[in-house]
Amino acid sequence: MENAIITRGRFESSRRIFLDEDIPYQGDLYEIIIKPIKKKKTARKAGTLKGMIHIKDNFDEPLDDFKEYME
């Protein structure tokens, strides 16, 4: 029976992979199978930014930079 080592990691380049944990030495040859991880989408929740966005009272007033175009 063959052993399997399952770990996660990330690519630095096409020739270098950083693993999240060390794997035990079992000889010089390893077969690496790469499987992309699908991120689970979380449902959006209304109101999570409530109170974090503020608009100034003069938001709708004309800008001084465009006065010459507004005349």
C-alpha positions in Angstrom: 0.0 0.0 0.0 1.3 3.5 -0.9 1.3 6.4 1.5 -0.3 9.7 0.7 0.7 13.0 2.2 -1.9 15.7 1.9 -1.0 19.3 2.6 -1.7 22.8 1.3 0.7 25.3 -0.2 1.0 28.1 -2.7 2.9 28.7 -6.0 5.8 31.1 -6.1 6.6 30.3 -9.7 6.1 27.4 -12.1 9.1 25.7 -10.5 8.6 26.5 -6.8 5.9 25.5 -4.4 5.7 26.5 -0.8 4.0 24.0 1.4 2.2 25.0 4.6 3.9 22.2 6.5 6.9 20.0 6.3 6.6 16.5 4.8 8.6 13.6 6.1 11.5 12.5 4.0 10.7 9.2 2.2 13.3 9.2 -0.5 14.1 11.5 -3.4 11.1 11.0 -5.6 7.6 12.4 -5.0 4.6 12.6 -7.2 2.8 15.9 -6.8 -0.9 16.2 -7.6 -2.1 19.8 -7.7 -5.8 20.5 -7.0 -7.0 24.1 -6.9 -9.0 25.0 -3.8 -12.5 26.5 -4.5 -13.3 29.3 -2.1 -16.7 29.1 -0.6 -18.8 32.2 -1.2 -20.5 33.5 1.9 -23.9 35.1 1.7 -23.9 38.9 1.9 -25.5 40.4 4.9 -27.3 43.7 4.6 -26.2 46.5 7.0 -22.7 45.3 7.8 -21.2 48.7 6.8 -23.9 50.7 8.6 -22.4 53.8 10.2 -19.0 53.4 8.5 -19.8 55.6 5.4 -20.3 59.3 5.8 -21.3 61.9 3.3 -20.6 65.6 4.0 -23.5 68.1 4.0 -22.1 70.0 1.0 -21.8 66.9 -1.2 -24.3 68.2 -3.8 -22.9 71.7 -4.0 -20.9 72.7 -7.2 -17.1 72.4 -7.0 -14.9 75.5 -7.2 -12.8 73.9 -9.9 -15.7 73.8 -12.3 -17.0 77.4 -11.7 -15.8 78.6 -15.1 -17.7 75.9 -16.9 -20.9 76.4 -14.9 -21.4 80.1 -15.8 
